[in-house]
Amino acid sequence: MIQMETVLEVADNSGAKRVRCLKVLGGSKRKYATVGDVIVVTVKDAVPNAKVKKGEILKAVIVRTKKEVNRHDGTYIRFDTNSAVLINAQNEPIGTRIFGPVARELRARAFTKIISLAPEVL
């Protein structure tokens, strides 16, 4: 569960290391986001000479959460970290590589580019 002010790791090579959630998109009363949801973030840490700079405001999709996600077959999946991938206006990742596993729920949300770049889909 990701809410406003949550700090997430970045799971791509866009140059950002950590981001903070500013807003959960998808309705005015929406408080929490989970795997596959789009959020608005600000970059808190970034490497020098990267595509994104510290303080930039971007959109991101959540790829891993510590809070377990219930699946239709009755199983749960949870990860060790809260992580996101930065995306552009066309919902395509800004970076060219994805680090670490991502959840299968992204496929249902039409983030196929992230799925294809990920080394492992759980």
N, CA, C and O atoms as CSV, one atom per row, in Angstrom:
chain,resi,resn,atom,element,x,y,z
A,1,MET,N,N,0.838,-1.175,0.000
A,1,MET,CA,C,0.000,0.000,0.000
A,1,MET,C,C,0.884,1.239,0.000
A,1,MET,O,O,1.703,1.444,0.896
A,2,ILE,N,N,0.702,2.035,-0.999
A,2,ILE,CA,C,1.472,3.262,-1.142
A,2,ILE,C,C,0.506,4.426,-0.972
A,2,ILE,O,O,-0.572,4.432,-1.565
A,3,GLN,N,N,0.885,5.400,-0.172
A,3,GLN,CA,C,0.053,6.578,0.011
A,3,GLN,C,C,0.922,7.824,-0.118
A,3,GLN,O,O,2.120,7.717,-0.380
A,4,MET,N,N,0.336,8.996,0.061
A,4,MET,CA,C,1.101,10.226,-0.035
A,4,MET,C,C,2.251,10.223,0.959
A,4,MET,O,O,2.102,9.758,2.090
A,5,GLU,N,N,3.409,10.747,0.532
A,5,GLU,CA,C,4.631,10.855,1.328
A,5,GLU,C,C,5.408,9.552,1.461
A,5,GLU,O,O,6.441,9.538,2.131
A,6,THR,N,N,4.959,8.459,0.855
A,6,THR,CA,C,5.716,7.211,0.894
A,6,THR,C,C,6.954,7.337,0.010
A,6,THR,O,O,6.874,7.829,-1.115
A,7,VAL,N,N,8.093,6.892,0.523
A,7,VAL,CA,C,9.338,6.911,-0.244
A,7,VAL,C,C,9.541,5.534,-0.862
A,7,VAL,O,O,9.479,4.519,-0.169
A,8,LEU,N,N,9.787,5.507,-2.186
A,8,LEU,CA,C,9.965,4.260,-2.916
A,8,LEU,C,C,11.328,4.241,-3.582
A,8,LEU,O,O,11.905,5.285,-3.885
A,9,GLU,N,N,11.835,3.028,-3.807
A,9,GLU,CA,C,13.031,2.859,-4.619
A,9,GLU,C,C,12.628,2.912,-6.093
A,9,GLU,O,O,11.475,2.651,-6.437
A,10,VAL,N,N,13.574,3.247,-6.950
A,10,VAL,CA,C,13.316,3.263,-8.394
A,10,VAL,C,C,13.956,2.022,-8.995
A,10,VAL,O,O,15.133,1.749,-8.760
A,11,ALA,N,N,13.176,1.265,-9.774
A,11,ALA,CA,C,13.626,-0.029,-10.302
A,11,ALA,C,C,14.024,0.062,-11.768
A,11,ALA,O,O,13.901,-0.919,-12.501
A,12,ASP,N,N,14.501,1.232,-12.210
A,12,ASP,CA,C,14.965,1.349,-13.596
A,12,ASP,C,C,16.238,2.194,-13.632
A,12,ASP,O,O,16.715,2.668,-12.601
A,13,ASN,N,N,16.780,2.374,-14.845
A,13,ASN,CA,C,18.030,3.121,-14.979
A,13,ASN,C,C,17.810,4.538,-15.498
A,13,ASN,O,O,18.625,5.053,-16.263
A,14,SER,N,N,16.726,5.162,-15.093
A,14,SER,CA,C,16.441,6.538,-15.508
A,14,SER,C,C,17.360,7.540,-14.826
A,14,SER,O,O,17.470,8.678,-15.281
A,15,GLY,N,N,18.021,7.143,-13.748
A,15,GLY,CA,C,18.922,8.033,-13.029
A,15,GLY,C,C,18.441,8.368,-11.636
A,15,GLY,O,O,19.237,8.777,-10.791
A,16,ALA,N,N,17.156,8.203,-11.376
A,16,ALA,CA,C,16.621,8.443,-10.036
A,16,ALA,C,C,16.909,7.232,-9.154
A,16,ALA,O,O,16.903,6.094,-9.624
A,17,LYS,N,N,17.158,7.483,-7.887
A,17,LYS,CA,C,17.395,6.396,-6.931
A,17,LYS,C,C,16.208,6.225,-5.983
A,17,LYS,O,O,15.771,5.104,-5.720
A,18,ARG,N,N,15.689,7.344,-5.471
A,18,ARG,CA,C,14.532,7.310,-4.580
A,18,ARG,C,C,13.529,8.367,-5.006
A,18,ARG,O,O,13.911,9.450,-5.449
A,19,VAL,N,N,12.256,8.055,-4.874
A,19,VAL,CA,C,11.189,9.002,-5.187
A,19,VAL,C,C,10.190,9.030,-4.034
A,19,VAL,O,O,10.082,8.071,-3.270
A,20,ARG,N,N,9.464,10.135,-3.917
A,20,ARG,CA,C,8.416,10.263,-2.906
A,20,ARG,C,C,7.081,10.447,-3.599
A,20,ARG,O,O,6.960,11.248,-4.526
A,21,CYS,N,N,6.083,9.708,-3.152
A,21,CYS,CA,C,4.745,9.775,-3.725
A,21,CYS,C,C,4.095,11.103,-3.344
A,21,CYS,O,O,4.041,11.457,-2.166
A,22,LEU,N,N,3.605,11.834,-4.340
A,22,LEU,CA,C,2.882,13.070,-4.094
A,22,LEU,C,C,1.375,12.872,-4.169
A,22,LEU,O,O,0.627,13.507,-3.426
A,23,LYS,N,N,0.921,11.985,-5.072
A,23,LYS,CA,C,-0.519,11.803,-5.273
A,23,LYS,C,C,-0.774,10.430,-5.854
A,23,LYS,O,O,-0.015,9.950,-6.696
A,24,VAL,N,N,-1.843,9.799,-5.405
A,24,VAL,CA,C,-2.299,8.543,-5.980
A,24,VAL,C,C,-3.359,8.895,-7.007
A,24,VAL,O,O,-4.367,9.512,-6.665
A,25,LEU,N,N,-3.149,8.514,-8.261
A,25,LEU,CA,C,-4.094,8.843,-9.318
A,25,LEU,C,C,-5.227,7.826,-9.369
A,25,LEU,O,O,-5.055,6.671,-8.981
A,26,GLY,N,N,-6.391,8.267,-9.853
A,26,GLY,CA,C,-7.509,7.346,-10.012
A,26,GLY,C,C,-8.718,7.703,-9.185
A,26,GLY,O,O,-9.427,6.804,-8.734
A,27,GLY,N,N,-8.980,8.960,-8.968
A,27,GLY,CA,C,-10.158,9.366,-8.210
A,27,GLY,C,C,-9.785,10.326,-7.093
A,27,GLY,O,O,-8.688,10.244,-6.540
A,28,SER,N,N,-10.685,11.225,-6.762
A,28,SER,CA,C,-10.374,12.267,-5.777
A,28,SER,C,C,-10.298,11.720,-4.358
A,28,SER,O,O,-9.603,12.298,-3.521
A,29,LYS,N,N,-10.989,10.626,-4.063
A,29,LYS,CA,C,-11.001,10.088,-2.706
A,29,LYS,C,C,-10.019,8.926,-2.523
A,29,LYS,O,O,-9.973,8.319,-1.453
A,30,ARG,N,N,-9.239,8.615,-3.552
A,30,ARG,CA,C,-8.349,7.464,-3.505
A,30,ARG,C,C,-7.168,7.747,-2.599
A,30,ARG,O,O,-6.465,8.740,-2.786
A,31,LYS,N,N,-6.937,6.870,-1.602
A,31,LYS,CA,C,-5.864,7.087,-0.638
A,31,LYS,C,C,-4.663,6.197,-0.862
A,31,LYS,O,O,-3.533,6.614,-0.605
A,32,TYR,N,N,-4.879,4.969,-1.339
A,32,TYR,CA,C,-3.805,3.990,-1.421
A,32,TYR,C,C,-3.617,3.487,-2.844
A,32,TYR,O,O,-4.557,3.437,-3.637
A,33,ALA,N,N,-2.377,3.115,-3.146
A,33,ALA,CA,C,-2.049,2.512,-4.442
A,33,ALA,C,C,-1.359,1.186,-4.185
A,33,ALA,O,O,-0.706,1.000,-3.158
A,34,THR,N,N,-1.508,0.269,-5.124
A,34,THR,CA,C,-0.865,-1.036,-5.021
A,34,THR,C,C,-0.182,-1.338,-6.349
A,34,THR,O,O,-0.032,-0.441,-7.179
A,35,VAL,N,N,0.233,-2.579,-6.565
A,35,VAL,CA,C,0.978,-2.957,-7.763
A,35,VAL,C,C,0.153,-2.660,-9.021
A,35,VAL,O,O,-1.006,-3.060,-9.119
A,36,GLY,N,N,0.757,-1.961,-9.969
A,36,GLY,CA,C,0.092,-1.637,-11.224
A,36,GLY,C,C,-0.570,-0.276,-11.250
A,36,GLY,O,O,-1.015,0.162,-12.312
A,37,ASP,N,N,-0.652,0.406,-10.125
A,37,ASP,CA,C,-1.287,1.722,-10.079
A,37,ASP,C,C,-0.287,2.812,-10.439
A,37,ASP,O,O,0.914,2.671,-10.206
A,38,VAL,N,N,-0.799,3.901,-11.009
A,38,VAL,CA,C,0.033,5.034,-11.406
A,38,VAL,C,C,-0.050,6.100,-10.319
A,38,VAL,O,O,-1.131,6.419,-9.824
A,39,ILE,N,N,1.102,6.639,-9.961
A,39,ILE,CA,C,1.176,7.689,-8.945
A,39,ILE,C,C,2.006,8.848,-9.490
A,39,ILE,O,O,2.745,8.686,-10.461
A,40,VAL,N,N,1.881,10.012,-8.864
A,40,VAL,CA,C,2.713,11.167,-9.178
A,40,VAL,C,C,3.811,11.223,-8.127
A,40,VAL,O,O,3.535,11.146,-6.930
A,41,VAL,N,N,5.069,11.357,-8.578
A,41,VAL,CA,C,6.207,11.319,-7.664
A,41,VAL,C,C,7.129,12.506,-7.901
A,41,VAL,O,O,7.111,13.132,-8.961
A,42,THR,N,N,7.931,12.797,-6.891
A,42,THR,CA,C,9.026,13.749,-7.029
A,42,THR,C,C,10.328,13.011,-6.749
A,42,THR,O,O,10.380,12.142,-5.878
A,43,VAL,N,N,11.366,13.354,-7.478
A,43,VAL,CA,C,12.654,12.678,-7.356
A,43,VAL,C,C,13.388,13.243,-6.136
A,43,VAL,O,O,13.618,14.449,-6.051
A,44,LYS,N,N,13.755,12.370,-5.193
A,44,LYS,CA,C,14.466,12.785,-3.982
A,44,LYS,C,C,15.967,12.593,-4.117
A,44,LYS,O,O,16.734,13.425,-3.634
A,45,ASP,N,N,16.410,11.510,-4.766
A,45,ASP,CA,C,17.830,11.236,-4.991
A,45,ASP,C,C,18.017,10.865,-6.447
A,45,ASP,O,O,17.235,10.092,-7.001
A,46,ALA,N,N,19.050,11.411,-7.071
A,46,ALA,CA,C,19.349,11.069,-8.465
A,46,ALA,C,C,20.858,11.076,-8.662
A,46,ALA,O,O,21.585,11.787,-7.969
A,47,VAL,N,N,21.320,10.270,-9.623
A,47,VAL,CA,C,22.740,10.263,-9.955
A,47,VAL,C,C,23.043,11.469,-10.836
A,47,VAL,O,O,22.154,11.942,-11.545
A,48,PRO,N,N,24.268,11.979,-10.810
A,48,PRO,CA,C,24.606,13.139,-11.642
A,48,PRO,C,C,24.552,12.800,-13.139
A,48,PRO,O,O,24.780,11.655,-13.530
A,49,ASN,N,N,24.256,13.780,-13.949
A,49,ASN,CA,C,24.209,13.674,-15.412
A,49,ASN,C,C,23.261,12.575,-15.882
A,49,ASN,O,O,23.605,11.801,-16.775
A,50,ALA,N,N,22.087,12.500,-15.296
A,50,ALA,CA,C,21.109,11.469,-15.642
A,50,ALA,C,C,19.950,12.095,-16.416
A,50,ALA,O,O,19.891,13.311,-16.594
A,51,LYS,N,N,19.026,11.240,-16.875
A,51,LYS,CA,C,17.854,11.712,-17.615
A,51,LYS,C,C,16.933,12.539,-16.742
A,51,LYS,O,O,16.334,13.509,-17.206
A,52,VAL,N,N,16.817,12.158,-15.477
A,52,VAL,CA,C,15.952,12.898,-14.559
A,52,VAL,C,C,16.803,13.572,-13.494
A,52,VAL,O,O,17.877,13.085,-13.139
A,53,LYS,N,N,16.310,14.701,-12.988
A,53,LYS,CA,C,17.040,15.483,-11.996
A,53,LYS,C,C,16.293,15.482,-10.673
A,53,LYS,O,O,15.093,15.213,-10.620
A,54,LYS,N,N,17.015,15.784,-9.618
A,54,LYS,CA,C,16.411,15.887,-8.293
A,54,LYS,C,C,15.378,17.020,-8.293
A,54,LYS,O,O,15.639,18.109,-8.805
A,55,GLY,N,N,14.211,16.751,-7.718
A,55,GLY,CA,C,13.152,17.753,-7.653
A,55,GLY,C,C,12.160,17.690,-8.791
A,55,GLY,O,O,11.130,18.363,-8.739
A,56,GLU,N,N,12.434,16.907,-9.817
A,56,GLU,CA,C,11.510,16.774,-10.943
A,56,GLU,C,C,10.245,16.054,-10.515
A,56,GLU,O,O,10.290,15.159,-9.670
A,57,ILE,N,N,9.114,16.441,-11.097
A,57,ILE,CA,C,7.836,15.791,-10.817
A,57,ILE,C,C,7.453,14.953,-12.022
A,57,ILE,O,O,7.369,15.466,-13.138
A,58,LEU,N,N,7.216,13.649,-11.799
A,58,LEU,CA,C,6.957,12.696,-12.872
A,58,LEU,C,C,5.847,11.741,-12.449
A,58,LEU,O,O,5.369,11.780,-11.316
A,59,LYS,N,N,5.450,10.885,-13.384
A,59,LYS,CA,C,4.532,9.794,-13.061
A,59,LYS,C,C,5.340,8.508,-12.934
A,59,LYS,O,O,6.398,8.359,-13.546
A,60,ALA,N,N,4.826,7.587,-12.133
A,60,ALA,CA,C,5.487,6.306,-11.941
A,60,ALA,C,C,4.431,5.231,-11.764
A,60,ALA,O,O,3.315,5.506,-11.324
A,61,VAL,N,N,4.798,3.994,-12.113
A,61,VAL,CA,C,3.922,2.850,-11.882
A,61,VAL,C,C,4.590,1.964,-10.827
A,61,VAL,O,O,5.797,1.731,-10.874
A,62,ILE,N,N,3.802,1.484,-9.892
A,62,ILE,CA,C,4.327,0.658,-8.805
A,62,ILE,C,C,4.522,-0.761,-9.318
A,62,ILE,O,O,3.605,-1.347,-9.893
A,63,VAL,N,N,5.722,-1.320,-9.112
A,63,VAL,CA,C,6.021,-2.678,-9.575
A,63,VAL,C,C,6.218,-3.674,-8.435
A,63,VAL,O,O,6.090,-4.880,-8.649
A,64,ARG,N,N,6.530,-3.192,-7.215
A,64,ARG,CA,C,6.704,-4.065,-6.057
A,64,ARG,C,C,6.197,-3.355,-4.810
A,64,ARG,O,O,6.398,-2.151,-4.648
A,65,THR,N,N,5.533,-4.112,-3.922
A,65,THR,CA,C,5.095,-3.556,-2.640
A,65,THR,C,C,5.399,-4.533,-1.514
A,65,THR,O,O,5.406,-5.748,-1.716
A,66,LYS,N,N,5.648,-3.991,-0.330
A,66,LYS,CA,C,5.841,-4.827,0.854
A,66,LYS,C,C,4.514,-5.428,1.302
A,66,LYS,O,O,4.474,-6.551,1.805
A,67,LYS,N,N,3.432,-4.682,1.119
A,67,LYS,CA,C,2.106,-5.185,1.478
A,67,LYS,C,C,1.696,-6.242,0.457
A,67,LYS,O,O,1.812,-6.017,-0.748
A,68,GLU,N,N,1.220,-7.390,0.930
A,68,GLU,CA,C,0.904,-8.487,0.019
A,68,GLU,C,C,-0.264,-8.128,-0.898
A,68,GLU,O,O,-1.155,-7.361,-0.530
A,69,VAL,N,N,-0.235,-8.706,-2.108
A,69,VAL,CA,C,-1.283,-8.522,-3.102
A,69,VAL,C,C,-2.014,-9.846,-3.245
A,69,VAL,O,O,-1.391,-10.878,-3.492
A,70,ASN,N,N,-3.322,-9.820,-3.092
A,70,ASN,CA,C,-4.141,-11.022,-3.203
A,70,ASN,C,C,-4.428,-11.292,-4.677
A,70,ASN,O,O,-4.825,-10.385,-5.409
A,71,ARG,N,N,-4.231,-12.525,-5.111
A,71,ARG,CA,C,-4.500,-12.905,-6.497
A,71,ARG,C,C,-5.785,-13.706,-6.584
A,71,ARG,O,O,-6.284,-14.211,-5.578
A,72,HIS,N,N,-6.325,-13.821,-7.810
A,72,HIS,CA,C,-7.610,-14.483,-8.020
A,72,HIS,C,C,-7.580,-15.965,-7.656
A,72,HIS,O,O,-8.607,-16.536,-7.288
A,73,ASP,N,N,-6.401,-16.590,-7.759
A,73,ASP,CA,C,-6.327,-18.016,-7.430
A,73,ASP,C,C,-6.156,-18.262,-5.926
A,73,ASP,O,O,-5.978,-19.406,-5.510
A,74,GLY,N,N,-6.208,-17.216,-5.116
A,74,GLY,CA,C,-6.128,-17.363,-3.676
A,74,GLY,C,C,-4.741,-17.221,-3.096
A,74,GLY,O,O,-4.582,-17.266,-1.876
A,75,THR,N,N,-3.735,-17.051,-3.927
A,75,THR,CA,C,-2.367,-16.889,-3.432
A,75,THR,C,C,-2.080,-15.412,-3.168
A,75,THR,O,O,-2.806,-14.527,-3.621
A,76,TYR,N,N,-1.015,-15.174,-2.432
A,76,TYR,CA,C,-0.544,-13.829,-2.136
A,76,TYR,C,C,0.874,-13.686,-2.659
A,76,TYR,O,O,1.616,-14.663,-2.754
A,77,ILE,N,N,1.240,-12.462,-2.997
A,77,ILE,CA,C,2.639,-12.186,-3.335
A,77,ILE,C,C,3.029,-10.888,-2.667
A,77,ILE,O,O,2.273,-9.917,-2.678
A,78,ARG,N,N,4.230,-10.877,-2.077
A,78,ARG,CA,C,4.763,-9.657,-1.501
A,78,ARG,C,C,6.259,-9.620,-1.754
A,78,ARG,O,O,6.890,-10.653,-1.978
A,79,PHE,N,N,6.820,-8.419,-1.718
A,79,PHE,CA,C,8.227,-8.211,-2.019
A,79,PHE,C,C,8.919,-7.589,-0.809
A,79,PHE,O,O,8.260,-7.205,0.157
A,80,ASP,N,N,10.231,-7.491,-0.861
A,80,ASP,CA,C,11.005,-6.921,0.241
A,80,ASP,C,C,10.997,-5.398,0.237
A,80,ASP,O,O,11.232,-4.782,1.276
A,81,THR,N,N,10.730,-4.780,-0.913
A,81,THR,CA,C,10.807,-3.324,-1.020
A,81,THR,C,C,9.583,-2.772,-1.731
A,81,THR,O,O,8.872,-3.489,-2.436
A,82,ASN,N,N,9.357,-1.482,-1.529
A,82,ASN,CA,C,8.388,-0.742,-2.328
A,82,ASN,C,C,9.167,-0.109,-3.478
A,82,ASN,O,O,10.077,0.685,-3.244
A,83,SER,N,N,8.817,-0.454,-4.715
A,83,SER,CA,C,9.567,0.050,-5.863
A,83,SER,C,C,8.632,0.512,-6.950
A,83,SER,O,O,7.503,0.039,-7.074
A,84,ALA,N,N,9.137,1.465,-7.751
A,84,ALA,CA,C,8.352,2.021,-8.857
A,84,ALA,C,C,9.251,2.196,-10.077
A,84,ALA,O,O,10.477,2.234,-9.965
A,85,VAL,N,N,8.618,2.302,-11.239
A,85,VAL,CA,C,9.311,2.580,-12.496
A,85,VAL,C,C,8.762,3.894,-13.038
A,85,VAL,O,O,7.547,4.057,-13.156
A,86,LEU,N,N,9.640,4.820,-13.364
A,86,LEU,CA,C,9.209,6.117,-13.885
A,86,LEU,C,C,8.703,5.953,-15.314
A,86,LEU,O,O,9.312,5.251,-16.121
A,87,ILE,N,N,7.577,6.610,-15.621
A,87,ILE,CA,C,6.973,6.506,-16.955
A,87,ILE,C,C,6.743,7.891,-17.529
A,87,ILE,O,O,6.694,8.882,-16.800
A,88,ASN,N,N,6.602,7.945,-18.859
A,88,ASN,CA,C,6.309,9.205,-19.546
A,88,ASN,C,C,4.804,9.326,-19.770
A,88,ASN,O,O,4.031,8.548,-19.210
A,89,ALA,N,N,4.386,10.286,-20.575
A,89,ALA,CA,C,2.957,10.529,-20.804
A,89,ALA,C,C,2.287,9.388,-21.558
A,89,ALA,O,O,1.073,9.215,-21.451
A,90,GLN,N,N,3.058,8.598,-22.325
A,90,GLN,CA,C,2.509,7.473,-23.083
A,90,GLN,C,C,2.564,6.164,-22.296
A,90,GLN,O,O,2.383,5.093,-22.877
A,91,ASN,N,N,2.809,6.229,-20.985
A,91,ASN,CA,C,2.906,5.065,-20.104
A,91,ASN,C,C,4.015,4.104,-20.512
A,91,ASN,O,O,3.888,2.895,-20.318
A,92,GLU,N,N,5.093,4.625,-21.069
A,92,GLU,CA,C,6.274,3.830,-21.390
A,92,GLU,C,C,7.395,4.232,-20.435
A,92,GLU,O,O,7.496,5.400,-20.061
A,93,PRO,N,N,8.238,3.277,-20.038
A,93,PRO,CA,C,9.280,3.607,-19.060
A,93,PRO,C,C,10.300,4.604,-19.613
A,93,PRO,O,O,10.635,4.577,-20.797
A,94,ILE,N,N,10.783,5.479,-18.736
A,94,ILE,CA,C,11.802,6.460,-19.118
A,94,ILE,C,C,13.147,5.769,-19.271
A,94,ILE,O,O,13.913,6.092,-20.179
A,95,GLY,N,N,13.438,4.819,-18.386
A,95,GLY,CA,C,14.693,4.075,-18.456
A,95,GLY,C,C,14.628,2.975,-19.503
A,95,GLY,O,O,13.562,2.654,-20.028
A,96,THR,N,N,15.797,2.403,-19.796
A,96,THR,CA,C,15.876,1.342,-20.802
A,96,THR,C,C,16.048,-0.038,-20.193
A,96,THR,O,O,15.996,-1.041,-20.904
A,97,ARG,N,N,16.252,-0.100,-18.875
A,97,ARG,CA,C,16.397,-1.380,-18.175
A,97,ARG,C,C,15.547,-1.358,-16.920
A,97,ARG,O,O,15.311,-0.304,-16.331
A,98,ILE,N,N,15.088,-2.545,-16.516
A,98,ILE,CA,C,14.339,-2.711,-15.271
A,98,ILE,C,C,15.145,-3.639,-14.384
A,98,ILE,O,O,15.640,-4.667,-14.845
A,99,PHE,N,N,15.283,-3.281,-13.101
A,99,PHE,CA,C,16.060,-4.080,-12.166
A,99,PHE,C,C,15.125,-4.820,-11.220
A,99,PHE,O,O,14.170,-4.246,-10.698
A,100,GLY,N,N,15.410,-6.095,-11.007
A,100,GLY,CA,C,14.649,-6.891,-10.058
A,100,GLY,C,C,13.353,-7.419,-10.637
A,100,GLY,O,O,12.954,-7.040,-11.738
A,101,PRO,N,N,12.695,-8.298,-9.891
A,101,PRO,CA,C,11.433,-8.883,-10.371
A,101,PRO,C,C,10.286,-7.871,-10.321
A,101,PRO,O,O,10.314,-6.916,-9.546
A,102,VAL,N,N,9.290,-8.101,-11.158
A,102,VAL,CA,C,8.070,-7.294,-11.139
A,102,VAL,C,C,6.872,-8.232,-11.024
A,102,VAL,O,O,6.982,-9.422,-11.320
A,103,ALA,N,N,5.749,-7.708,-10.601
A,103,ALA,CA,C,4.558,-8.524,-10.403
A,103,ALA,C,C,3.820,-8.736,-11.724
A,103,ALA,O,O,3.857,-7.886,-12.614
A,104,ARG,N,N,3.151,-9.883,-11.833
A,104,ARG,CA,C,2.402,-10.240,-13.035
A,104,ARG,C,C,1.198,-9.320,-13.266
A,104,ARG,O,O,0.696,-9.227,-14.386
A,105,GLU,N,N,0.738,-8.647,-12.222
A,105,GLU,CA,C,-0.432,-7.765,-12.329
A,105,GLU,C,C,-0.221,-6.613,-13.317
A,105,GLU,O,O,-1.193,-6.013,-13.774
A,106,LEU,N,N,1.016,-6.301,-13.648
A,106,LEU,CA,C,1.290,-5.224,-14.611
A,106,LEU,C,C,0.783,-5.560,-16.010
A,106,LEU,O,O,0.427,-4.663,-16.774
A,107,ARG,N,N,0.750,-6.849,-16.348
A,107,ARG,CA,C,0.304,-7.256,-17.677
A,107,ARG,C,C,-1.167,-6.892,-17.890
A,107,ARG,O,O,-1.548,-6.461,-18.978
A,108,ALA,N,N,-1.986,-7.062,-16.865
A,108,ALA,CA,C,-3.412,-6.734,-16.968
A,108,ALA,C,C,-3.639,-5.233,-17.080
A,108,ALA,O,O,-4.681,-4.798,-17.570
A,109,ARG,N,N,-2.675,-4.440,-16.631
A,109,ARG,CA,C,-2.799,-2.980,-16.680
A,109,ARG,C,C,-2.143,-2.384,-17.932
A,109,ARG,O,O,-1.993,-1.166,-18.027
A,110,ALA,N,N,-1.757,-3.222,-18.881
A,110,ALA,CA,C,-1.210,-2.804,-20.181
A,110,ALA,C,C,0.166,-2.140,-20.068
A,110,ALA,O,O,0.473,-1.234,-20.842
A,111,PHE,N,N,0.987,-2.570,-19.128
A,111,PHE,CA,C,2.373,-2.114,-19.042
A,111,PHE,C,C,3.277,-3.190,-19.620
A,111,PHE,O,O,4.190,-3.667,-18.947
A,112,THR,N,N,3.023,-3.575,-20.874
A,112,THR,CA,C,3.740,-4.682,-21.495
A,112,THR,C,C,5.216,-4.369,-21.732
A,112,THR,O,O,6.045,-5.279,-21.716
A,113,LYS,N,N,5.555,-3.106,-21.950
A,113,LYS,CA,C,6.954,-2.725,-22.162
A,113,LYS,C,C,7.777,-2.997,-20.891
A,113,LYS,O,O,8.912,-3.467,-20.971
A,114,ILE,N,N,7.202,-2.700,-19.736
A,114,ILE,CA,C,7.893,-2.956,-18.466
A,114,ILE,C,C,8.039,-4.460,-18.254
A,114,ILE,O,O,9.087,-4.928,-17.808
A,115,ILE,N,N,6.997,-5.211,-18.569
A,115,ILE,CA,C,7.044,-6.674,-18.441
A,115,ILE,C,C,8.155,-7.259,-19.324
A,115,ILE,O,O,8.888,-8.153,-18.899
A,116,SER,N,N,8.271,-6.750,-20.547
A,116,SER,CA,C,9.267,-7.312,-21.464
A,116,SER,C,C,10.702,-6.942,-21.059
A,116,SER,O,O,11.633,-7.697,-21.339
A,117,LEU,N,N,10.885,-5.802,-20.411
A,117,LEU,CA,C,12.225,-5.400,-19.980
A,117,LEU,C,C,12.661,-6.048,-18.676
A,117,LEU,O,O,13.856,-6.124,-18.391
A,118,ALA,N,N,11.708,-6.516,-17.885
A,118,ALA,CA,C,12.017,-7.051,-16.555
A,118,ALA,C,C,12.740,-8.392,-16.670
A,118,ALA,O,O,12.408,-9.199,-17.538
A,119,PRO,N,N,13.725,-8.637,-15.803
A,119,PRO,CA,C,14.438,-9.919,-15.859
A,119,PRO,C,C,13.592,-11.086,-15.345
A,119,PRO,O,O,13.833,-12.235,-15.714
A,120,GLU,N,N,12.594,-10.794,-14.487
A,120,GLU,CA,C,11.778,-11.856,-13.927
A,120,GLU,C,C,10.381,-11.314,-13.622
A,120,GLU,O,O,10.237,-10.214,-13.090
A,121,VAL,N,N,9.355,-12.098,-13.964
A,121,VAL,CA,C,7.986,-11.713,-13.689
A,121,VAL,C,C,7.409,-12.750,-12.728
A,121,VAL,O,O,7.362,-13.938,-13.047
A,122,LEU,N,N,6.975,-12.303,-11.563
A,122,LEU,CA,C,6.447,-13.217,-10.539
A,122,LEU,C,C,4.938,-13.095,-10.438
A,122,LEU,O,O,4.315,-13.785,-9.631
